[in-house]
Amino acid sequence: MQSTEVLKTIPLFNGLTEQQLTDLARIIAERNFKKGENIFAEGDDGVGFYILAEGQVKIYKLSVEGKEQILHIFGPGEPFAEAAVFTGRSFPAYADAMQNSKTFFLPRQAFVELIEANPSLAMNMLGALSMRLKKFAGMIEALSLKEVPGRLASHLLLLSEQQGSSDFPLNISKTQLASLLGTIPETLSRIFNRLNSKGYIESSGPRVKIVDREGLEALASGEEKL
Protein backbone atom coordinates (compact mmCIF):
# COMPACT_ATOMS: atom_id res chain seq x y z
CA MET A 1 0.00 0.00 0.00
CA GLN A 2 1.38 3.45 -0.90
CA SER A 3 2.03 5.86 1.96
CA THR A 4 -0.78 8.21 0.83
CA GLU A 5 -3.27 5.33 1.11
CA VAL A 6 -2.01 4.51 4.61
CA LEU A 7 -2.21 8.19 5.60
CA LYS A 8 -5.91 8.24 4.65
CA THR A 9 -6.61 5.61 7.33
CA ILE A 10 -5.00 7.66 10.13
CA PRO A 11 -7.42 9.85 12.15
CA LEU A 12 -4.72 12.49 12.60
CA PHE A 13 -4.98 13.27 8.88
CA ASN A 14 -8.77 13.14 8.48
CA GLY A 15 -10.09 15.81 6.14
CA LEU A 16 -6.85 16.46 4.27
CA THR A 17 -7.04 16.82 0.49
CA GLU A 18 -5.24 14.52 -1.92
CA GLN A 19 -2.65 17.26 -2.51
CA GLN A 20 -2.09 17.73 1.20
CA LEU A 21 -1.65 13.98 1.65
CA THR A 22 0.79 13.93 -1.26
CA ASP A 23 2.77 16.79 0.31
CA LEU A 24 2.79 14.90 3.59
CA ALA A 25 3.98 11.69 1.95
CA ARG A 26 6.94 13.55 0.44
CA ILE A 27 8.47 14.32 3.85
CA ILE A 28 7.91 10.86 5.34
CA ALA A 29 10.77 8.44 5.86
CA GLU A 30 9.82 4.79 6.34
CA ARG A 31 11.65 3.18 9.26
CA ASN A 32 11.36 -0.49 10.15
CA PHE A 33 12.18 -1.97 13.55
CA LYS A 34 12.54 -5.56 14.68
CA LYS A 35 10.77 -6.92 17.75
CA GLY A 36 12.57 -5.67 20.85
CA GLU A 37 14.50 -2.97 18.98
CA ASN A 38 14.76 0.48 20.55
CA ILE A 39 13.23 3.30 18.49
CA PHE A 40 14.43 6.16 20.67
CA ALA A 41 15.69 6.61 24.20
CA GLU A 42 14.81 9.14 26.87
CA GLY A 43 16.98 12.19 26.29
CA ASP A 44 17.44 11.70 22.54
CA ASP A 45 16.83 14.83 20.47
CA GLY A 46 13.14 15.19 19.57
CA VAL A 47 13.78 15.79 15.89
CA GLY A 48 10.41 14.48 14.73
CA PHE A 49 7.59 12.08 15.44
CA TYR A 50 6.35 8.71 14.26
CA ILE A 51 3.19 7.09 12.94
CA LEU A 52 2.90 3.35 13.39
CA ALA A 53 1.88 1.70 10.13
CA GLU A 54 2.29 -1.93 11.22
CA GLY A 55 3.15 -3.67 14.47
CA GLN A 56 3.06 -2.55 18.11
CA VAL A 57 5.15 -0.05 20.10
CA LYS A 58 5.48 0.62 23.81
CA ILE A 59 6.44 3.92 25.43
CA TYR A 60 7.99 3.53 28.87
CA LYS A 61 10.10 5.07 31.62
CA LEU A 62 12.86 3.42 33.64
CA SER A 63 13.39 3.99 37.35
CA VAL A 64 16.85 4.45 38.87
CA GLU A 65 16.71 0.76 39.79
CA GLY A 66 15.91 -0.18 36.19
CA LYS A 67 12.22 -0.97 36.78
CA GLU A 68 10.10 -0.43 33.69
CA GLN A 69 6.82 1.47 33.80
CA ILE A 70 4.87 1.28 30.54
CA LEU A 71 3.07 4.54 29.77
CA HIS A 72 1.42 3.76 26.44
CA ILE A 73 1.06 0.91 23.99
CA PHE A 74 0.33 1.90 20.39
CA GLY A 75 -1.06 -0.04 17.45
CA PRO A 76 -1.31 0.63 13.70
CA GLY A 77 -2.54 4.09 12.72
CA GLU A 78 -1.48 5.77 15.95
CA PRO A 79 1.09 8.60 16.16
CA PHE A 80 3.65 8.71 18.94
CA ALA A 81 6.28 11.19 20.17
CA GLU A 82 4.29 13.98 18.50
CA ALA A 83 4.92 16.35 21.42
CA ALA A 84 8.39 16.76 19.91
CA VAL A 85 6.81 18.71 17.06
CA PHE A 86 5.70 21.45 19.44
CA THR A 87 8.50 21.47 22.02
CA GLY A 88 11.57 20.71 19.93
CA ARG A 89 13.05 19.16 23.06
CA SER A 90 14.39 15.72 23.83
CA PHE A 91 12.16 12.65 24.02
CA PRO A 92 10.84 12.28 27.61
CA ALA A 93 10.66 8.45 27.55
CA TYR A 94 11.81 5.31 25.74
CA ALA A 95 10.11 3.63 22.78
CA ASP A 96 10.62 -0.02 21.77
CA ALA A 97 9.03 -2.18 19.09
CA MET A 98 6.97 -4.95 20.71
CA GLN A 99 6.54 -6.65 17.33
CA ASN A 100 8.26 -6.27 13.99
CA SER A 101 7.03 -2.79 13.14
CA LYS A 102 6.89 -0.37 10.22
CA THR A 103 6.78 3.31 11.07
CA PHE A 104 6.57 6.58 9.19
CA PHE A 105 8.96 9.21 10.55
CA LEU A 106 8.04 12.86 10.06
CA PRO A 107 10.91 15.31 10.66
CA ARG A 108 9.96 18.22 12.88
CA GLN A 109 10.98 21.18 10.72
CA ALA A 110 9.39 19.87 7.52
CA PHE A 111 6.18 18.99 9.37
CA VAL A 112 5.98 22.42 11.05
CA GLU A 113 6.18 24.03 7.62
CA LEU A 114 3.28 21.83 6.46
CA ILE A 115 1.23 22.82 9.51
CA GLU A 116 1.80 26.49 8.76
CA ALA A 117 0.42 25.94 5.26
CA ASN A 118 -2.44 23.65 6.36
CA PRO A 119 -4.17 24.84 9.57
CA SER A 120 -6.59 21.87 9.45
CA LEU A 121 -3.61 19.60 10.09
CA ALA A 122 -2.77 21.56 13.25
CA MET A 123 -6.37 21.23 14.51
CA ASN A 124 -6.31 17.47 13.92
CA MET A 125 -3.04 17.20 15.80
CA LEU A 126 -4.37 19.20 18.75
CA GLY A 127 -7.37 16.88 18.85
CA ALA A 128 -5.10 13.82 18.92
CA LEU A 129 -2.98 15.34 21.68
CA SER A 130 -6.10 16.18 23.69
CA MET A 131 -7.27 12.56 23.53
CA ARG A 132 -3.79 11.40 24.56
CA LEU A 133 -3.85 13.79 27.53
CA LYS A 134 -7.28 12.50 28.57
CA LYS A 135 -6.03 8.89 28.49
CA PHE A 136 -2.92 9.84 30.42
CA ALA A 137 -4.97 11.63 33.08
CA GLY A 138 -7.09 8.49 33.44
CA MET A 139 -3.96 6.39 33.83
CA ILE A 140 -2.59 8.67 36.56
CA GLU A 141 -5.92 8.54 38.37
CA ALA A 142 -5.99 4.74 38.19
CA LEU A 143 -2.41 4.34 39.41
CA SER A 144 -2.80 6.79 42.28
CA LEU A 145 -6.37 6.15 43.45
CA LYS A 146 -7.32 2.60 42.46
CA GLU A 147 -6.06 -0.64 43.88
CA VAL A 148 -4.62 -3.16 41.42
CA PRO A 149 -7.89 -5.16 41.02
CA GLY A 150 -9.66 -1.95 40.02
CA ARG A 151 -6.94 -1.07 37.53
CA LEU A 152 -7.14 -4.53 35.96
CA ALA A 153 -10.94 -4.42 35.84
CA SER A 154 -10.81 -1.02 34.11
CA HIS A 155 -8.29 -2.28 31.58
CA LEU A 156 -10.30 -5.41 30.75
CA LEU A 157 -13.44 -3.32 30.25
CA LEU A 158 -11.49 -0.97 27.96
CA LEU A 159 -10.19 -3.88 25.88
CA SER A 160 -13.70 -5.28 25.62
CA GLU A 161 -14.99 -1.92 24.41
CA GLN A 162 -12.17 -1.50 21.89
CA GLN A 163 -12.66 -4.99 20.45
CA GLY A 164 -16.46 -4.93 20.59
CA SER A 165 -16.72 -8.24 22.39
CA SER A 166 -16.84 -9.74 25.87
CA ASP A 167 -14.51 -12.50 24.65
CA PHE A 168 -11.14 -11.17 23.52
CA PRO A 169 -7.37 -11.76 23.59
CA LEU A 170 -4.97 -9.65 25.63
CA ASN A 171 -2.95 -7.55 23.21
CA ILE A 172 0.23 -7.75 25.32
CA SER A 173 1.88 -10.30 27.59
CA LYS A 174 0.89 -10.46 31.25
CA THR A 175 4.37 -9.27 32.23
CA GLN A 176 3.88 -6.17 30.07
CA LEU A 177 0.35 -5.74 31.40
CA ALA A 178 1.71 -5.79 34.95
CA SER A 179 4.12 -3.00 34.04
CA LEU A 180 1.32 -1.00 32.41
CA LEU A 181 -0.83 -1.34 35.54
CA GLY A 182 1.99 -0.47 37.93
CA THR A 183 2.31 -3.85 39.61
CA ILE A 184 4.37 -7.05 39.38
CA PRO A 185 3.55 -10.22 37.39
CA GLU A 186 3.02 -12.35 40.54
CA THR A 187 0.43 -9.94 41.91
CA LEU A 188 -1.31 -9.72 38.55
CA SER A 189 -1.51 -13.53 38.31
CA ARG A 190 -3.10 -13.74 41.77
CA ILE A 191 -5.70 -11.15 40.83
CA PHE A 192 -6.51 -12.94 37.56
CA ASN A 193 -7.00 -16.15 39.56
CA ARG A 194 -9.33 -14.39 42.01
CA LEU A 195 -11.35 -12.81 39.21
CA ASN A 196 -11.73 -16.28 37.73
CA SER A 197 -12.67 -18.01 40.97
CA LYS A 198 -15.24 -15.35 41.87
CA GLY A 199 -16.91 -15.53 38.48
CA TYR A 200 -16.06 -12.10 37.10
CA ILE A 201 -14.15 -13.52 34.14
CA GLU A 202 -13.06 -16.75 32.50
CA SER A 203 -9.48 -16.68 31.30
CA SER A 204 -7.20 -19.19 29.66
CA GLY A 205 -3.76 -18.10 28.56
CA PRO A 206 -4.00 -14.75 26.77
CA ARG A 207 -7.77 -15.03 26.20
CA VAL A 208 -10.32 -13.40 28.53
CA LYS A 209 -14.09 -13.63 28.63
CA ILE A 210 -16.05 -11.19 30.77
CA VAL A 211 -18.78 -13.14 32.58
CA ASP A 212 -20.02 -10.59 35.14
CA ARG A 213 -19.74 -7.18 33.48
CA GLU A 214 -21.67 -5.33 36.19
CA GLY A 215 -19.44 -6.81 38.87
CA LEU A 216 -16.32 -5.89 36.92
CA GLU A 217 -17.62 -2.33 36.48
CA ALA A 218 -18.21 -2.13 40.24
CA LEU A 219 -14.63 -3.25 40.84
CA ALA A 220 -13.36 -0.68 38.34
CA SER A 221 -15.27 2.13 40.03
CA GLY A 222 -14.25 1.08 43.53
CA GLU A 223 -17.82 0.26 44.60
CA GLU A 224 -16.73 -3.31 45.25
CA LYS A 225 -13.50 -4.83 46.53
CA LEU A 226 -12.03 -8.12 45.40
C-alpha positions in Angstrom: 0.0 0.0 0.0 1.4 3.4 -0.9 2.0 5.9 2.0 -0.8 8.2 0.8 -3.3 5.3 1.1 -2.0 4.5 4.6 -2.2 8.2 5.6 -5.9 8.2 4.7 -6.6 5.6 7.3 -5.0 7.7 10.1 -7.4 9.8 12.2 -4.7 12.5 12.6 -5.0 13.3 8.9 -8.8 13.1 8.5 -10.1 15.8 6.1 -6.9 16.5 4.3 -7.0 16.8 0.5 -5.2 14.5 -1.9 -2.7 17.3 -2.5 -2.1 17.7 1.2 -1.7 14.0 1.7 0.8 13.9 -1.3 2.8 16.8 0.3 2.8 14.9 3.6 4.0 11.7 1.9 6.9 13.6 0.4 8.5 14.3 3.9 7.9 10.9 5.3 10.8 8.4 5.9 9.8 4.8 6.3 11.7 3.2 9.3 11.4 -0.5 10.1 12.2 -2.0 13.5 12.5 -5.6 14.7 10.8 -6.9 17.8 12.6 -5.7 20.9 14.5 -3.0 19.0 14.8 0.5 20.5 13.2 3.3 18.5 14.4 6.2 20.7 15.7 6.6 24.2 14.8 9.1 26.9 17.0 12.2 26.3 17.4 11.7 22.5 16.8 14.8 20.5 13.1 15.2 19.6 13.8 15.8 15.9 10.4 14.5 14.7 7.6 12.1 15.4 6.3 8.7 14.3 3.2 7.1 12.9 2.9 3.4 13.4 1.9 1.7 10.1 2.3 -1.9 11.2 3.1 -3.7 14.5 3.1 -2.5 18.1 5.1 -0.1 20.1 5.5 0.6 23.8 6.4 3.9 25.4 8.0 3.5 28.9 10.1 5.1 31.6 12.9 3.4 33.6 13.4 4.0 37.3 16.8 4.5 38.9 16.7 0.8 39.8 15.9 -0.2 36.2 12.2 -1.0 36.8 10.1 -0.4 33.7 6.8 1.5 33.8 4.9 1.3 30.5 3.1 4.5 29.8 1.4 3.8 26.4 1.1 0.9 24.0 0.3 1.9 20.4 -1.1 0.0 17.4 -1.3 0.6 13.7 -2.5 4.1 12.7 -1.5 5.8 15.9 1.1 8.6 16.2 3.7 8.7 18.9 6.3 11.2 20.2 4.3 14.0 18.5 4.9 16.4 21.4 8.4 16.8 19.9 6.8 18.7 17.1 5.7 21.5 19.4 8.5 21.5 22.0 11.6 20.7 19.9 13.1 19.2 23.1 14.4 15.7 23.8 12.2 12.7 24.0 10.8 12.3 27.6 10.7 8.5 27.5 11.8 5.3 25.7 10.1 3.6 22.8 10.6 0.0 21.8 9.0 -2.2 19.1 7.0 -5.0 20.7 6.5 -6.6 17.3 8.3 -6.3 14.0 7.0 -2.8 13.1 6.9 -0.4 10.2 6.8 3.3 11.1 6.6 6.6 9.2 9.0 9.2 10.5 8.0 12.9 10.1 10.9 15.3 10.7 10.0 18.2 12.9 11.0 21.2 10.7 9.4 19.9 7.5 6.2 19.0 9.4 6.0 22.4 11.0 6.2 24.0 7.6 3.3 21.8 6.5 1.2 22.8 9.5 1.8 26.5 8.8 0.4 25.9 5.3 -2.4 23.6 6.4 -4.2 24.8 9.6 -6.6 21.9 9.5 -3.6 19.6 10.1 -2.8 21.6 13.2 -6.4 21.2 14.5 -6.3 17.5 13.9 -3.0 17.2 15.8 -4.4 19.2 18.7 -7.4 16.9 18.9 -5.1 13.8 18.9 -3.0 15.3 21.7 -6.1 16.2 23.7 -7.3 12.6 23.5 -3.8 11.4 24.6 -3.9 13.8 27.5 -7.3 12.5 28.6 -6.0 8.9 28.5 -2.9 9.8 30.4 -5.0 11.6 33.1 -7.1 8.5 33.4 -4.0 6.4 33.8 -2.6 8.7 36.6 -5.9 8.5 38.4 -6.0 4.7 38.2 -2.4 4.3 39.4 -2.8 6.8 42.3 -6.4 6.1 43.5 -7.3 2.6 42.5 -6.1 -0.6 43.9 -4.6 -3.2 41.4 -7.9 -5.2 41.0 -9.7 -2.0 40.0 -6.9 -1.1 37.5 -7.1 -4.5 36.0 -10.9 -4.4 35.8 -10.8 -1.0 34.1 -8.3 -2.3 31.6 -10.3 -5.4 30.8 -13.4 -3.3 30.2 -11.5 -1.0 28.0 -10.2 -3.9 25.9 -13.7 -5.3 25.6 -15.0 -1.9 24.4 -12.2 -1.5 21.9 -12.7 -5.0 20.5 -16.5 -4.9 20.6 -16.7 -8.2 22.4 -16.8 -9.7 25.9 -14.5 -12.5 24.7 -11.1 -11.2 23.5 -7.4 -11.8 23.6 -5.0 -9.7 25.6 -2.9 -7.6 23.2 0.2 -7.7 25.3 1.9 -10.3 27.6 0.9 -10.5 31.3 4.4 -9.3 32.2 3.9 -6.2 30.1 0.4 -5.7 31.4 1.7 -5.8 35.0 4.1 -3.0 34.0 1.3 -1.0 32.4 -0.8 -1.3 35.5 2.0 -0.5 37.9 2.3 -3.9 39.6 4.4 -7.1 39.4 3.5 -10.2 37.4 3.0 -12.4 40.5 0.4 -9.9 41.9 -1.3 -9.7 38.5 -1.5 -13.5 38.3 -3.1 -13.7 41.8 -5.7 -11.1 40.8 -6.5 -12.9 37.6 -7.0 -16.1 39.6 -9.3 -14.4 42.0 -11.3 -12.8 39.2 -11.7 -16.3 37.7 -12.7 -18.0 41.0 -15.2 -15.3 41.9 -16.9 -15.5 38.5 -16.1 -12.1 37.1 -14.2 -13.5 34.1 -13.1 -16.8 32.5 -9.5 -16.7 31.3 -7.2 -19.2 29.7 -3.8 -18.1 28.6 -4.0 -14.8 26.8 -7.8 -15.0 26.2 -10.3 -13.4 28.5 -14.1 -13.6 28.6 -16.1 -11.2 30.8 -18.8 -13.1 32.6 -20.0 -10.6 35.1 -19.7 -7.2 33.5 -21.7 -5.3 36.2 -19.4 -6.8 38.9 -16.3 -5.9 36.9 -17.6 -2.3 36.5 -18.2 -2.1 40.2 -14.6 -3.3 40.8 -13.4 -0.7 38.3 -15.3 2.1 40.0 -14.2 1.1 43.5 -17.8 0.3 44.6 -16.7 -3.3 45.3 -13.5 -4.8 46.5 -12.0 -8.1 45.4 
